[in-house]
């Protein structure tokens, strides 16, 4: 049975009904005087604040800073997680040897590393990317380790028959077979990277969207503060949509199991 071509569009449109209803109800509550607050703002004021930040260039500048650290940390942490996950998934004894140290380090909150990162790198992109890299490593490492360890044994036998070395087996057999599942870990790590990046900016680093939120809060501008919060959500949706698009183009339905689109 064929699926109507407009079904995905209708599904996305229906998903906007509840947010739209909430926006209308909030605006009506402010307009009618049922909701009065010095710390909140009506949706109309949030929209005006968003347009002002977009027109004067501050929104684009802060978004650029946050995306630099998000993708930079994701790249560094993702590569580290991919390398370690491949190593531990390929060699069971090594995995057992390092399992406890990894489980000991992994639960450490990434923001707890901010003081150390500040001592080493000071303020700026490097410090933030170091903290984001730490957080982004673990989803990729765990997913890669599991995917490599569960590769079909017959593929390894093919590599032995072909007399492939360890490096050739890894890059020609194991990683291509595990890549659809590894990509799910990359999608998880991307969300974590954005969250940690904004958190570091709120807590310590005077750049990016997180710092802009703090400035809006300190200057008692709830409209600007909430506009930035909504924009961060939009940025997160855009990043995930881009990764979903790449996942569909690279793997089709093979890599789509395990996470909603």
C-alpha positions as CSV (number, residue, x, y, z in Angstrom):
1,X,0.0,0.0,0.0
2,X,1.5,3.3,-1.1
3,X,1.8,6.2,1.3
4,X,0.3,9.5,0.0
5,X,3.1,12.0,-0.8
6,X,1.5,14.6,1.4
7,X,1.5,12.4,4.5
8,X,4.9,13.6,5.9
9,X,3.9,17.2,5.4
10,X,0.6,16.7,7.2
11,X,2.4,14.9,10.1
12,X,4.7,17.9,10.5
13,X,1.9,20.4,10.3
14,X,-0.1,18.5,12.9
15,X,2.9,18.6,15.2
16,X,2.7,22.4,15.2
17,X,-0.9,22.5,16.5
18,X,-0.1,22.3,20.2
19,X,2.7,24.9,20.2
20,X,0.5,27.2,18.1
21,X,-2.4,26.8,20.6
22,X,-0.1,27.5,23.5
23,X,1.2,30.7,21.8
24,X,-2.4,31.9,21.2
25,X,-3.5,31.1,24.8
26,X,-0.5,32.9,26.3
27,X,-1.0,36.0,24.1
28,X,-4.7,36.1,25.0
29,X,-3.9,35.7,28.7
30,X,-1.5,38.7,28.6
31,X,-3.9,40.8,26.4
32,X,-6.9,40.2,28.7
33,X,-4.9,40.8,31.9
34,X,-5.2,37.3,33.3
35,X,-1.4,36.9,33.2
36,X,0.9,39.7,34.6
37,X,4.6,39.1,35.1
38,X,7.8,41.0,35.2
39,X,9.8,37.9,34.4
40,X,7.7,36.7,31.4
41,X,6.7,38.3,28.1
42,X,3.8,37.8,25.7
43,X,4.6,36.0,22.4
44,X,4.2,39.3,20.5
45,X,7.0,40.9,22.5
46,X,9.1,37.8,22.1
47,X,8.7,38.1,18.3
48,X,9.6,41.8,18.4
49,X,12.7,41.1,20.4
50,X,13.7,38.3,18.0
51,X,13.3,40.6,15.0
52,X,15.4,43.3,16.8
53,X,18.2,40.9,17.6
54,X,18.1,39.6,14.0
55,X,18.2,43.0,12.5
56,X,21.0,44.4,14.5
57,X,23.2,41.3,13.9
58,X,23.6,40.2,17.5
59,X,21.6,37.1,17.0
60,X,23.6,35.9,14.0
61,X,26.9,36.7,15.8
62,X,26.0,34.8,19.0
63,X,24.6,31.9,17.0
64,X,27.9,31.7,15.0
65,X,29.9,31.6,18.2
66,X,27.7,28.8,19.7
67,X,27.8,26.8,16.5
68,X,31.6,27.1,16.2
69,X,32.0,25.5,19.7
70,X,29.2,23.0,19.2
71,X,30.5,21.6,15.9
72,X,34.1,21.9,16.9
73,X,33.5,20.0,20.1
74,X,31.4,17.5,18.3
75,X,34.1,16.9,15.8
76,X,36.8,16.4,18.4
77,X,34.7,14.4,20.8
78,X,33.2,12.4,17.9
79,X,36.6,11.4,16.5
80,X,37.8,10.5,20.0
81,X,34.7,8.4,20.7
82,X,34.9,6.7,17.3
83,X,38.6,5.8,17.7
84,X,38.2,4.5,21.3
85,X,34.9,2.8,20.5
86,X,36.4,1.0,17.5
87,X,39.4,-0.1,19.6
88,X,37.3,-1.4,22.5
89,X,34.8,-3.1,20.3
90,X,37.5,-4.9,18.4
91,X,39.5,-6.1,21.3
92,X,37.4,-7.6,24.1
93,X,40.3,-7.9,26.6
94,X,41.1,-4.2,26.1
95,X,37.5,-3.4,26.6
96,X,37.3,-5.3,29.9
97,X,40.5,-3.6,31.0
98,X,39.2,-0.1,30.4
99,X,35.5,-0.6,31.2
100,X,35.8,0.4,34.9
101,X,37.9,3.6,34.2
102,X,35.5,4.6,31.5
103,X,32.4,4.1,33.7
104,X,34.2,6.0,36.4
105,X,34.9,9.0,34.2
106,X,31.8,9.1,32.1
107,X,29.3,10.2,34.8
108,X,31.4,13.3,35.6
109,X,29.2,16.3,34.6
110,X,30.9,18.1,31.8
111,X,30.3,21.5,33.4
112,X,32.4,20.4,36.4
113,X,35.4,20.6,34.1
114,X,34.9,24.3,33.4
115,X,37.3,25.4,36.2
116,X,40.0,23.1,34.9
117,X,39.4,24.2,31.3
118,X,39.6,27.8,32.3
119,X,42.9,27.3,34.1
120,X,44.4,25.6,31.0
121,X,42.8,27.6,28.2
122,X,41.2,30.7,29.7
123,X,38.1,32.1,28.2
124,X,37.1,31.6,24.5
125,X,36.5,29.0,21.9
126,X,39.2,26.6,23.1
127,X,38.0,26.3,26.6
128,X,34.4,25.7,25.6
129,X,35.3,23.2,22.8
130,X,37.3,21.2,25.4
131,X,34.3,20.9,27.7
132,X,31.9,20.1,24.8
133,X,34.4,17.5,23.4
134,X,34.3,15.7,26.7
135,X,30.5,15.5,26.7
136,X,30.3,14.5,23.0
137,X,32.8,11.7,23.3
138,X,30.6,9.3,25.3
139,X,27.5,8.8,23.1
140,X,29.8,8.1,20.1
141,X,32.1,5.8,22.1
142,X,29.4,3.7,23.6
143,X,27.4,3.4,20.3
144,X,30.6,2.6,18.3
145,X,31.8,0.0,20.9
146,X,28.5,-1.8,20.8
147,X,28.1,-1.6,17.0
148,X,31.7,-3.0,16.4
149,X,31.3,-5.7,19.0
150,X,28.1,-7.0,17.4
151,X,29.2,-7.1,13.8
152,X,28.2,-10.3,12.0
153,X,31.1,-12.8,12.6
154,X,30.9,-14.0,8.9
155,X,32.2,-10.5,7.9
156,X,35.3,-11.1,10.0
157,X,35.7,-14.5,8.5
158,X,35.6,-12.9,5.0
159,X,38.4,-10.5,6.1
160,X,40.5,-13.5,7.3
161,X,39.9,-15.3,4.1
162,X,41.0,-12.2,2.1
163,X,44.0,-12.0,4.5
164,X,43.3,-8.4,5.4
165,X,45.3,-6.8,8.1
166,X,43.9,-5.2,11.2
167,X,43.8,-1.7,9.7
168,X,42.3,-2.9,6.4
169,X,39.7,-5.0,8.2
170,X,38.7,-2.0,10.4
171,X,38.3,0.5,7.5
172,X,37.0,-1.9,4.8
173,X,34.8,-4.3,6.8
174,X,34.0,-3.2,10.3
175,X,33.4,0.5,10.1
176,X,31.2,0.4,7.0
177,X,29.1,-2.3,8.6
178,X,28.8,-0.4,11.9
179,X,28.4,3.1,10.5
180,X,24.6,3.2,10.4
181,X,24.5,2.5,14.2
182,X,27.4,4.8,14.8
183,X,25.5,7.6,13.1
184,X,22.8,7.4,15.7
185,X,25.4,8.0,18.4
186,X,26.6,11.1,16.4
187,X,23.0,12.4,16.4
188,X,22.8,12.0,20.2
189,X,26.2,13.6,20.6
190,X,25.1,16.6,18.5
191,X,22.2,17.3,20.9
192,X,24.5,17.0,23.9
193,X,27.1,19.3,22.3
194,X,24.6,22.1,21.8
195,X,23.2,21.7,25.3
196,X,26.7,21.8,26.9
197,X,27.9,24.6,24.7
198,X,25.0,26.9,25.8
199,X,25.5,25.8,29.4
200,X,29.2,26.7,29.4
201,X,28.3,30.1,28.0
202,X,25.8,30.7,30.7
203,X,28.1,29.6,33.5
204,X,31.5,31.0,32.5
205,X,32.3,31.8,28.8
206,X,31.3,35.4,27.7
207,X,30.4,34.5,24.1
208,X,27.5,32.8,22.3
209,X,23.8,32.4,22.9
210,X,24.2,31.4,26.5
211,X,26.0,34.6,27.4
212,X,23.3,36.6,25.4
213,X,20.6,35.0,27.6
214,X,22.5,36.0,30.7
215,X,22.8,39.6,29.5
216,X,19.1,39.8,28.7
217,X,18.2,38.4,32.1
218,X,20.5,40.9,33.9
219,X,19.1,43.8,32.0
220,X,15.6,42.7,32.8
221,X,14.5,42.0,29.2
222,X,12.3,38.9,29.4
223,X,11.3,39.2,25.8
224,X,14.8,39.0,24.5
225,X,15.7,36.2,27.0
226,X,12.7,34.1,25.9
227,X,13.4,34.8,22.2
228,X,16.9,33.4,22.6
229,X,15.5,30.3,24.4
230,X,13.1,29.7,21.5
231,X,15.9,30.3,19.0
232,X,18.1,27.7,20.7
233,X,15.3,25.2,20.3
234,X,15.0,26.1,16.6
235,X,18.8,25.7,16.1
236,X,18.6,22.3,17.8
237,X,15.8,21.2,15.5
238,X,17.8,22.4,12.5
239,X,20.9,20.5,13.5
240,X,18.9,17.3,14.1
241,X,17.0,17.7,10.8
242,X,20.3,18.1,8.9
243,X,21.7,14.9,10.5
244,X,18.4,13.1,9.7
245,X,18.7,14.2,6.1
246,X,22.3,13.0,5.9
247,X,21.4,9.7,7.6
248,X,18.6,9.1,5.1
249,X,20.8,9.9,2.1
250,X,23.7,7.8,3.3
251,X,21.9,4.7,4.8
252,X,18.3,4.9,3.9
253,X,16.2,3.1,6.5
254,X,19.2,1.1,7.8
255,X,20.3,3.7,10.3
256,X,16.9,5.0,11.3
257,X,16.1,2.5,13.9
258,X,16.4,3.6,17.5
259,X,15.6,7.3,17.3
260,X,12.6,9.2,16.1
261,X,13.0,11.5,13.2
